[in-house]
Structures are given as C-alpha cells and as structure tokens.
Amino acid sequence: MRLFWIVAWSLSAALAWGQPEDPPPSNVNARYRVESVELQPGGFNDLSASLRNRLQGLVGAPFDQASFDELARRIRDEMRNARVQMRVVRGSVPDQVKVVFEVQLSNRTEFDMSLPRVLYHSKQNFTFGLETTVQRGRHTFSGMALTDNDQLIERYSGVGAGYEVAPARRLRLKMQVASWRSQWTGATEQAAADDLYRARQHFEPSATISISRPLTLQLGVSVERLEMLQPAAAHQLSSAANLTLRYQRRWELGPDATRGLEASYGIRSASAALGSDFVYTRHHWEARYQHRRAHSEWNGSAEAGLLVGRAPLFERFTLGNSRRLRGWNRFDLDPLGSDRYTHASLDYRFRWLRLIYDTGAGWRRNAPLVLRHSASVGVTASGITALVAFPLRNGSIEPLFLLGMNF
C-alpha cells in the first residue's frame, strides 16, 4: 500500500510540473475597484466633456494602471503648462480605492513664436504678422508686429503688446496696447476725406469670466485715439464698452471623428459719457459648425452685423476678403464698408483638396440689399492654403488668387 501511494504522488507531481503557473497580476491594485476619481484643485470644470465622461465612467470599474496613466497624459494635454501627479489612496470600504489627480501649474518659462497672419491676395497684396509669447505660470506676455491689408477698409501696420493673467480658475484678465499707421486707397479717399486718419493708438483692458465649461462672458473697454488727416480735427477719441458672450462645445464621436459648435454675440457701444467723439452701437452675431471624420471635414458658418450711429471707419463691416465673399474685391463692393451685413459659408476639405461656397451682402441703411455669391477651389498642405476664387455673376469672370496660412 505504501508503494502505491509513493507511485501516485510521483505521477501527480510530474503532471503538476508540466503545467504552466498562473501569471502574477500586472498591478498589485488590479484586484481593487475604483470608488471615486478626483481632480484637485478645482474639479473637472476645466476639462473637455469627453474627458470628464471618461474619468467618471471608470468609477466602479477594476483599477487599471495603464488606463489611468493615459488619462493623466490627456489631462496634461488639455491643461497647458501644468504638471499632473496621480495618487491612489484607500477607499472608504475594503477592496476599493480613490484616484486623485493633483494639478500644479508649472513655474517654467515657455517661449513661443508664431505667424498668426500670412496671406497674399492677388488684388490686395500682402498681409503679414509675427507674434511672440512668453508664459510663466498664470502670466502670459505677448508682442506682435503686423501689416494687414485684408480685414478692414484701411491697410494698417504697426506693433502691439499684451499681458494676460488668470488670478482665479474662472477668471482671466487681459490688457492690450497697439499703435497702427493707416493707409487708404484712392477710392476710399475720394468717398470719405473728412473721416480719414493717418494713425491710431489702441488700448483695451478686458476680463473673461467662465460661466460654465462651454459658456464664457468677456467684458471690457476699447479706447482708440485717432490722428485725423484733416488739420481742423486734429485728434478724436473713440471710447466704447464691450461685451461678448461665447458658447463653445466639442464632441468626440469616435477615434477619428469629432464635432464642434461655436456661437457668439458681441456688442460695442460708444457714448459721450465715456469721453468719445463718436457715438454708435455695433452688434455682431456669429455661429460656426465643424464635423470631421477620417480624412473629410465640413465647416459651416453664418454671421451678421449691425452698426448704428456715427462710427470710425475701422468699425465698418467688410466683405470681399480672405474670409467673406472670397472671389470679390472689397473695394469694388464698397470702398467705405457697410453698416449692415450678412454672410454664410460652406467649406469642405478632403485630404489636401478644399472647396468653398460663399454668399453674403453688405449694405447701408435705406439702401437695397444685393446678395452675392462666390466659389473657391484649392489645396491645403502643411497648414498652407492656395485658393483660386471666382465671383459668381453675369458677364466676365475674373478669378482671384489667395495663398497663405490661417484663413
């Protein structure tokens, strides 16, 4: 009998020796479940909706170190210039843990240089801008040199500087100063000789309040000192109170699909109570929608503006530039700009191909509204876009050529 048990034990040991052992757990915390996820300080309000949902979705799930390491990286990406440290602490009940992400603003000084405006327009010549920023913690300093012949009736050139600080999680304070030299076309000089100025100095303090994650409110005052061309006028002052309400949301629909929506309303009002020589009110509405999937992208926009009262020329609305009614020349439409306008655009991109359709109108009070259209085709590669834009009208078609970045 003893010989039987010796043989049986030997056979079982030999079989067990040939079986692979269970692999050890890759993480000692893998057997725990997540009781809660916290972000300190401030909570989740500064994160995108998709990231907030992902973090909250892990509550109740088994702890996975790789997943939380990836989420820590995404938090660092969204909260620029911040350090993120993750701690795993004991939960309130056995076999559960709390995950705490601690966010600290970095004290390193970061320097950046960019080209916010680079454009060549075959009818309106060059636009070029260079901007530098220095960021340390919550403080950002910026400087800019720009010559712009695209956005306004005038061609303006000069330098500017800015300072921005975030004293609280939902509050940003900003101050901008600039000095511009203005140039005018012959058509504008003939139409408004008394309203022209050779230079203007700009000063604008503002505060931006984050009401909720997608909604922000900006309040400020804009002061422009105009050096008029007419000797009798000498200098005039345009002082206006500003308010802009902006809504921004972005959704992640999958690994290669996103959707975004932005809408805003802005009002600027100048009055004698602010020491202004100009008295006017300027309204502006704008909405933009974006849908991106794989190599395709759709962008749609609609905007409108209304100007009431006597305003300086830089406040007038323009069409026929790189963003509105591409294919038309803004000086052919109206060398003085408009005090009412509406515009809509549909922009489709597939890989490097870009197709655009624009429609819009600019007019003045008691003048007829004339709706115009244009179409553009071009290529975009490495952030550089080349477009051929056609005005859609009866008679001869004279295409325009646009080349640049960020338009």
C-alpha positions as CSV (number, residue, x, y, z in Angstrom):
1,M,0.0,0.0,0.0
2,R,2.9,2.4,0.8
3,L,4.4,1.7,-2.6
4,F,1.0,2.6,-4.2
5,W,0.9,6.0,-2.5
6,I,4.5,6.7,-3.4
7,V,3.8,6.0,-7.1
8,A,0.6,8.1,-7.1
9,W,2.3,11.0,-5.5
10,S,5.2,10.8,-8.1
11,L,2.7,10.8,-11.0
12,S,0.8,13.8,-9.7
13,A,4.0,15.8,-9.1
14,A,5.2,15.1,-12.6
15,L,1.8,16.2,-14.1
16,A,1.9,19.4,-12.0
17,W,5.5,20.2,-13.0
18,G,4.4,20.2,-16.6
19,Q,1.6,22.7,-16.1
20,P,2.3,26.5,-16.5
21,E,1.8,28.6,-13.4
22,D,-0.8,31.4,-13.3
23,P,0.8,34.7,-14.3
24,P,1.2,37.1,-11.4
25,P,-1.1,40.2,-11.6
26,S,0.5,43.0,-13.7
27,N,-0.6,45.5,-11.0
28,V,-1.0,45.0,-7.2
29,N,-4.0,47.3,-7.3
30,A,-5.8,45.3,-10.1
31,R,-8.0,43.5,-7.7
32,Y,-9.4,46.8,-6.4
33,R,-12.4,48.7,-7.7
34,V,-12.4,52.4,-8.3
35,E,-14.6,54.1,-5.6
36,S,-14.1,57.7,-7.0
37,V,-12.0,59.9,-9.2
38,E,-11.0,63.4,-8.1
39,L,-9.2,66.3,-9.8
40,Q,-7.5,68.8,-7.4
41,P,-7.8,71.7,-7.2
42,G,-10.8,72.9,-9.0
43,G,-12.6,69.8,-10.1
44,F,-13.4,68.7,-13.6
45,N,-14.8,72.0,-15.0
46,D,-11.6,72.9,-16.8
47,L,-11.6,69.6,-18.8
48,S,-13.5,68.7,-22.0
49,A,-16.8,66.9,-21.8
50,S,-15.4,63.7,-23.4
51,L,-12.5,63.5,-20.8
52,R,-14.9,64.2,-17.9
53,N,-17.2,61.4,-19.1
54,R,-14.2,59.0,-19.5
55,L,-13.0,59.7,-15.9
56,Q,-16.4,59.3,-14.4
57,G,-17.0,56.2,-16.4
58,L,-14.2,54.4,-14.6
59,V,-15.9,54.7,-11.2
60,G,-17.0,51.2,-10.2
61,A,-14.6,49.5,-12.7
62,P,-11.5,47.5,-11.7
63,F,-8.4,49.7,-11.3
64,D,-6.2,49.6,-14.4
65,Q,-2.9,51.4,-14.2
66,A,-2.4,51.8,-18.0
67,S,-5.8,53.4,-18.4
68,F,-5.2,56.0,-15.7
69,D,-1.7,56.8,-17.0
70,E,-3.2,57.5,-20.4
71,L,-5.9,59.8,-18.7
72,A,-3.1,61.6,-16.8
73,R,-1.4,62.4,-20.2
74,R,-4.7,63.7,-21.6
75,I,-5.2,65.9,-18.6
76,R,-1.7,67.4,-19.1
77,D,-2.5,68.0,-22.8
78,E,-5.7,69.8,-22.1
79,M,-4.4,71.9,-19.1
80,R,-1.5,73.5,-20.9
81,N,1.6,74.4,-18.8
82,A,0.6,72.1,-15.9
83,R,2.1,69.2,-14.1
84,V,-0.2,66.2,-13.2
85,Q,0.5,63.7,-10.5
86,M,-1.7,60.7,-9.8
87,R,-2.2,59.2,-6.3
88,V,-4.1,56.0,-5.4
89,V,-5.4,56.1,-1.8
90,R,-7.5,53.7,0.2
91,G,-11.3,53.9,-0.3
92,S,-13.9,54.1,2.4
93,V,-14.7,50.3,2.1
94,P,-12.4,47.3,1.7
95,D,-11.1,46.4,-1.8
96,Q,-11.9,49.9,-3.2
97,V,-9.5,52.8,-3.9
98,K,-9.8,56.5,-4.7
99,V,-7.8,58.0,-7.6
100,V,-6.7,61.6,-7.1
101,F,-5.1,63.7,-9.9
102,E,-3.2,66.7,-8.5
103,V,-2.7,69.5,-11.0
104,Q,0.0,72.1,-10.4
105,L,0.9,75.0,-12.8
106,S,4.5,74.8,-14.0
107,N,6.8,77.6,-12.9
108,R,8.9,77.1,-16.1
109,T,9.1,80.0,-18.6
110,E,7.9,79.0,-22.0
111,F,8.6,81.0,-25.1
112,D,6.7,80.7,-28.4
113,M,6.8,82.4,-31.8
114,S,4.1,82.1,-34.4
115,L,2.8,83.6,-37.6
116,P,-0.9,84.4,-36.9
117,R,-1.4,86.1,-40.3
118,V,0.4,85.3,-43.5
119,L,-1.5,86.0,-46.8
120,Y,-1.1,87.0,-50.4
121,H,-4.2,88.3,-52.2
122,S,-3.8,89.0,-56.0
123,K,-5.9,92.2,-55.7
124,Q,-5.0,93.4,-52.3
125,N,-1.3,92.4,-51.9
126,F,0.4,91.1,-48.8
127,T,-0.7,90.6,-45.2
128,F,1.9,89.5,-42.7
129,G,2.1,89.2,-38.9
130,L,4.6,87.9,-36.3
131,E,3.7,87.2,-32.7
132,T,5.8,86.1,-29.7
133,T,4.5,84.9,-26.3
134,V,6.3,84.3,-23.0
135,Q,4.3,82.3,-20.4
136,R,5.2,81.6,-16.8
137,G,2.7,80.0,-14.6
138,R,-0.6,82.0,-14.8
139,H,1.1,85.0,-16.5
140,T,1.4,85.5,-20.3
141,F,3.2,88.3,-22.1
142,S,2.9,88.8,-25.8
143,G,4.2,91.1,-28.6
144,M,3.1,91.5,-32.2
145,A,4.2,93.2,-35.4
146,L,1.6,93.3,-38.2
147,T,0.8,94.7,-41.6
148,D,-2.8,93.9,-42.6
149,N,-4.4,94.6,-45.9
150,D,-7.3,92.1,-45.6
151,Q,-9.6,92.7,-42.6
152,L,-10.5,96.4,-42.7
153,I,-11.1,99.1,-45.2
154,E,-7.7,100.5,-44.4
155,R,-4.3,98.9,-44.6
156,Y,-2.8,99.2,-41.1
157,S,0.7,98.4,-39.9
158,G,2.3,98.6,-36.5
159,V,3.2,96.9,-33.3
160,G,1.3,95.7,-30.3
161,A,1.8,94.1,-26.8
162,G,-0.4,92.3,-24.3
163,Y,-0.5,90.9,-20.8
164,E,-2.8,88.2,-19.5
165,V,-3.2,86.7,-16.1
166,A,-5.5,84.1,-14.6
167,P,-6.0,85.1,-10.9
168,A,-8.8,82.5,-10.5
169,R,-9.9,79.3,-12.1
170,R,-12.9,81.0,-13.9
171,L,-11.4,84.5,-14.5
172,R,-8.8,85.8,-16.9
173,L,-7.7,89.5,-17.1
174,K,-6.1,90.9,-20.2
175,M,-4.7,94.2,-21.4
176,Q,-3.7,95.1,-25.0
177,V,-2.0,98.1,-26.4
178,A,-1.1,98.8,-30.1
179,S,-0.1,101.6,-32.4
180,W,-1.1,101.5,-36.1
181,R,-0.3,103.6,-39.1
182,S,-3.2,103.7,-41.7
183,Q,-3.1,103.8,-45.5
184,W,-6.0,104.3,-47.8
185,T,-6.9,103.5,-51.4
186,G,-7.8,106.3,-53.8
187,A,-11.5,105.3,-53.9
188,T,-11.8,105.5,-50.1
189,E,-10.0,108.9,-50.0
190,Q,-12.5,110.3,-52.5
191,A,-15.5,108.9,-50.7
192,A,-14.7,109.9,-47.1
193,A,-12.0,112.5,-47.0
194,D,-13.2,114.1,-43.7
195,D,-13.3,110.7,-41.8
196,L,-9.8,109.5,-42.7
197,Y,-7.0,109.3,-40.1
198,R,-3.3,108.7,-40.5
199,A,-2.7,106.8,-37.3
200,R,-4.5,105.3,-34.3
201,Q,-3.4,104.1,-30.9
202,H,-5.3,101.3,-29.3
203,F,-5.8,100.4,-25.6
204,E,-8.2,97.7,-24.4
205,P,-8.4,96.1,-20.9
206,S,-10.8,93.2,-20.6
207,A,-12.0,90.4,-18.3
208,T,-13.2,87.0,-19.4
209,I,-15.4,85.0,-17.0
210,S,-16.1,81.3,-17.5
211,I,-19.7,80.9,-16.6
212,S,-19.7,77.2,-17.3
213,R,-17.4,74.9,-19.3
214,P,-18.9,75.9,-22.7
215,L,-20.0,79.4,-21.9
216,T,-17.8,82.5,-21.4
217,L,-18.5,86.2,-20.9
218,Q,-16.0,88.9,-21.9
219,L,-16.3,92.5,-20.6
220,G,-14.0,95.4,-21.4
221,V,-13.4,98.9,-22.7
222,S,-11.9,99.8,-26.1
223,V,-10.2,103.2,-26.5
224,E,-8.9,104.4,-29.8
225,R,-7.1,107.7,-30.3
226,L,-7.3,108.8,-33.9
227,E,-4.8,111.2,-35.6
228,M,-7.1,112.7,-38.3
229,L,-5.8,113.7,-41.7
230,Q,-7.9,116.9,-41.6
231,P,-5.9,119.6,-39.6
232,A,-9.0,121.1,-38.2
233,A,-10.0,117.9,-36.5
234,A,-6.5,117.1,-35.0
235,H,-7.3,114.2,-32.7
236,Q,-10.5,112.4,-32.0
237,L,-11.3,109.7,-29.4
238,S,-13.4,106.6,-29.8
239,S,-14.3,105.0,-26.4
240,A,-16.6,102.0,-26.3
241,A,-17.7,99.5,-23.7
242,N,-17.6,95.9,-25.0
243,L,-19.5,92.7,-24.2
244,T,-19.1,89.3,-25.8
245,L,-21.0,86.1,-24.9
246,R,-19.5,83.0,-26.4
247,Y,-20.5,79.3,-26.5
248,Q,-18.1,76.6,-27.5
249,R,-18.6,72.8,-27.4
250,R,-16.6,69.9,-28.9
251,W,-17.7,66.3,-29.1
252,E,-15.6,63.2,-29.8
253,L,-17.7,60.8,-31.8
254,G,-15.1,58.1,-32.1
255,P,-11.4,57.5,-32.6
256,D,-11.3,59.5,-35.9
257,A,-14.5,61.7,-35.7
258,T,-15.2,65.0,-33.9
259,R,-17.9,67.6,-33.9
260,G,-17.7,71.2,-32.8
261,L,-20.0,74.2,-32.4
262,E,-19.3,77.8,-31.6
263,A,-21.7,80.7,-31.3
264,S,-21.1,84.3,-30.1
265,Y,-22.8,87.6,-29.8
266,G,-20.9,90.8,-29.3
267,I,-21.9,94.4,-28.7
268,R,-19.7,97.5,-28.6
269,S,-21.2,100.8,-27.6
270,A,-19.5,104.2,-27.6
271,S,-21.0,107.3,-25.9
272,A,-20.2,110.8,-24.8
273,A,-20.3,109.5,-21.2
274,L,-17.0,107.7,-21.9
275,G,-15.4,110.8,-23.4
276,S,-16.0,109.6,-27.0
277,D,-16.2,111.9,-30.0
278,F,-18.1,109.1,-31.8
279,V,-21.5,107.8,-30.6
280,Y,-22.5,104.4,-32.0
281,T,-23.6,100.8,-31.2
282,R,-22.2,97.8,-33.1
283,H,-23.8,94.4,-32.9
284,H,-22.2,91.2,-34.2
285,W,-23.6,87.6,-34.4
286,E,-21.6,84.6,-35.5
287,A,-22.1,80.8,-35.5
288,R,-19.7,78.0,-36.7
289,Y,-20.1,74.3,-37.0
290,Q,-17.4,71.7,-37.8
291,H,-17.7,68.0,-38.5
292,R,-14.6,65.9,-39.0
293,R,-14.4,62.2,-39.9
294,A,-11.2,60.4,-41.0
295,H,-9.9,62.5,-44.0
296,S,-13.1,64.5,-44.5
297,E,-14.0,67.8,-42.8
298,W,-17.1,70.1,-43.2
299,N,-17.1,73.6,-41.9
300,G,-20.2,75.8,-42.0
301,S,-20.6,79.4,-40.7
302,A,-23.2,82.2,-40.6
303,E,-22.7,85.7,-39.4
304,A,-24.4,89.1,-39.4
305,G,-23.7,92.6,-38.2
306,L,-25.5,95.9,-37.5
307,L,-23.9,99.3,-36.9
308,V,-26.0,102.3,-35.8
309,G,-24.7,105.9,-35.3
310,R,-21.5,107.6,-36.3
311,A,-18.6,105.3,-36.0
312,P,-14.9,105.4,-37.1
313,L,-14.1,103.6,-40.3
314,F,-12.3,100.7,-38.7
315,E,-15.6,99.7,-37.1
316,R,-17.4,99.2,-40.5
317,F,-18.0,95.7,-41.9
318,T,-16.1,94.5,-45.0
319,L,-16.8,91.7,-47.5
320,G,-14.6,90.6,-50.3
321,N,-11.5,89.5,-48.3
322,S,-10.0,86.1,-47.4
323,R,-12.9,85.1,-45.1
324,R,-16.0,86.7,-46.5
325,L,-17.1,86.5,-50.2
326,R,-13.8,85.2,-51.4
327,G,-13.6,85.9,-55.1
328,W,-14.7,89.6,-54.8
329,N,-12.6,92.6,-54.1
330,R,-13.7,94.6,-51.1
331,F,-13.0,97.9,-52.7
332,D,-15.1,97.0,-55.7
333,L,-18.0,96.2,-53.4
334,D,-17.8,99.3,-51.3
335,P,-14.7,101.4,-50.6
336,L,-16.3,102.7,-47.3
337,G,-17.5,99.3,-46.0
338,S,-21.1,98.6,-44.7
339,D,-23.1,99.3,-41.6
340,R,-25.2,96.1,-42.2
341,Y,-24.1,92.8,-43.5
342,T,-24.8,89.1,-43.6
343,H,-22.7,86.2,-44.7
344,A,-22.7,82.4,-44.9
345,S,-20.0,79.9,-46.0
346,L,-19.7,76.2,-46.6
347,D,-16.1,74.8,-46.6
348,Y,-15.4,71.1,-47.5
349,R,-12.0,69.5,-47.2
350,F,-10.9,66.0,-48.2
351,R,-7.2,65.3,-47.6
352,W,-5.4,68.2,-49.4
353,L,-8.5,69.3,-51.5
354,R,-10.6,72.3,-50.4
355,L,-13.9,73.5,-51.9
356,I,-15.7,76.7,-50.6
357,Y,-19.0,78.3,-51.3
358,D,-19.7,81.9,-50.0
359,T,-22.8,84.1,-50.1
360,G,-23.4,87.4,-48.5
361,A,-24.4,91.0,-48.7
362,G,-23.3,94.3,-47.3
363,W,-25.4,97.5,-47.4
364,R,-26.3,100.7,-45.6
365,R,-29.5,102.0,-44.1
366,N,-32.2,102.6,-46.7
367,A,-30.1,101.0,-49.4
368,P,-31.1,97.9,-51.3
369,L,-29.7,94.5,-50.3
370,V,-27.8,92.8,-53.1
371,L,-26.9,89.2,-52.4
372,R,-23.6,88.0,-54.0
373,H,-22.0,84.6,-54.3
374,S,-18.6,83.1,-54.9
375,A,-16.9,79.7,-55.2
376,S,-13.3,78.7,-54.5
377,V,-11.2,75.6,-55.1
378,G,-7.7,74.9,-53.9
379,V,-5.3,72.8,-51.9
380,T,-4.2,72.7,-48.3
381,A,-0.9,71.1,-47.2
382,S,1.2,71.5,-44.0
383,G,-1.0,74.4,-42.9
384,I,-0.5,76.4,-46.2
385,T,-3.6,77.0,-48.4
386,A,-3.7,78.1,-52.1
387,L,-7.1,79.0,-53.5
388,V,-8.5,80.2,-56.8
389,A,-11.7,82.1,-56.0
390,F,-14.4,83.0,-58.6
391,P,-17.2,85.6,-58.2
392,L,-20.4,84.1,-59.4
393,R,-22.0,86.8,-61.6
394,N,-23.2,87.5,-65.1
395,G,-20.6,88.6,-67.6
396,S,-16.9,88.1,-67.4
397,I,-15.4,86.2,-64.5
398,E,-12.1,87.4,-63.1
399,P,-10.7,84.9,-60.6
400,L,-8.6,85.9,-57.7
401,F,-5.6,84.0,-56.2
402,L,-5.1,83.6,-52.4
403,L,-2.0,82.0,-50.8
404,G,-1.2,81.9,-47.1
405,M,-1.8,80.4,-43.7
406,N,-4.7,80.5,-41.1
407,F,-7.5,81.5,-43.4
